[in-house]
Amino acid sequence: MEIVTFLAENGPWSWIVAGLVLLALELVVPGGFLVWLGIAGILTGLVTLFQPLPWAVQWALFGALSLVSILVWLRFARRRRPRDEAGLLNHRTDRFIGHEAVLETPIRDGYGRLALGDTIWRIAGPDLPAGQRIRIVGADGAVLRVEAA
């Protein structure tokens, strides 16, 4: 009964402390979910600090603030663009499609080599002389398909 009396007397501070505990737990338990519950707990404590509310209303306010904070974060997180590199992690050749370069060595019998960045790639396309400008149009595994630009 002493705990109930303590919570009744210090209701706003109980919410604030509970919110801080949830924020601290987020440091230990990863996932990004307890942050929003902690923020909702702190906001509930601040509201009840200035406007005393019955316990049922406090819990409803905490639930509503939790849902609102999670939904706001989800909407914000979905708007962020994914990094370009993340989508091409296992498809290194796809990042070169559309790229133009100049041949240093000729393409003979449909195959040649092209230096892009720090890698020398095998290329496939029509026979072309050295110095010809080419465009990468596709990839078959680790072989880049090219055409004259």
N, C-alpha and C positions, 0 to 999 in steps of 0.2 A: 504494500500500500504506500510505502514511502516513495517509491519510484513514480507512481501515478500522481502523488501530491507534488513531487518535484517537477514532473513534466507539466502539470497544470499551472504551477506557479511560474515556470520558466519556459513556457511554450515557444515563443519566438526564438529564444537562444537554443532550444533543443533542435529546431529545424536548421538553424545556421550551423550548429555543430555537426548534425547529421549530414548536411550538404558538404561540409569540409571533410568529413570522414569518407564520403563517397568519392570526392575528388582525390583524396589520398589513396584510396583503394584502386583508383584508375592507374596510378603509378605502378602498382603491384600486379594487377590483373589487366592485361592489355585487351584492347577491343574497341575503345572509344565510346562505349555506351554509358558507363557510369559518370562520365563528365556531364552529360546532359541531365541526369538525375540529380547530381550534386548541385548543378546550377539551379535546377527547379527547387531543390530543398533550401538553398540560400535565399532565393527570391521569395519563397513562401515564408521564411522566417522574417525577412525584411517587411513584407506586407503585414504580417501579424504583429510585428513590433509596433507599427504605427496605427494599425486598425485591428483591434482584438476581434477574433472570429471564433466561432464554436469549432470543436475538433473535427466534426464531419465536414464542415466547409473548408477547413485547412487541408484535409486529405483530398477533397475534391479539387481544390486549388493546386495542390502538389501534382495530382494526376494530370490535370489540364496543362499545367506548365511543362511537365515532363513530355507530354505528347507534342505540344507546340514546339518545344526546343528540338526534339528529335526530328520532327517534320521539316523545320526550318533548315536544320543541318543537312538532311537528305536532299532537299531541293538545291541547296548551295553546292553540295558535293557532286550532284549529277550535272551541274552546269560547267564544272571545271573540265577543261580539255585534257584528254589523256596525252601523255608524252608521245611524241612521234616515235622515239626509239623503242618504247615498250611494245608497240604493235609489230615491229619488225625484228624483234629479238632473234627469232629462229628462222627468219627469212631475209638473210643479209642481201641477197641478190635483188629483192624487190625494191630496196631503197634507191637503186640505180636506174630503174625504169624511167625513161624520159630524159635521162642525163645525156649530154652531148660531149664528145671528146674527139681528139685527133689521133689517128693511128700512128704509132711510132714504127711498127713493123707491118708488112702487108698481110692481108688475109689470103691464104693459098689453100686450095682444095676445100674451101668452106670453113676453115678453122684458122684462128690466130690467137694472139695474146694482147692484152691491154692492161696497162698499169692504171689503177684507180686507187687513190689514197696510198696506203702502204701495202697493197696487195696486187699481185699480178693475176688477172682473171683470164680464163679461157673464153674466147668469143667464137660465135658461129654466125655466118652470114655469107653474102655473095663475095666473090673474090674482089678485093679492093687494094689499091696501092698504098704504100706508106704516105702519110701526110693528108690522107682523105679524112674529111670530117664525117663522123658517124653518130648515130643516135641509138641508144639502147632501147629496144622495144619489148623485151621479155626475157624470161630465164627458163632454162630447163635444168633443174638441179643447180649445179655450180657453174653451168655454162650460160653466159649472157648472149642472147640473140640480138644482133645489130643489123642496121640498114644504113645506107648512105644518107647523110643529112642534106 
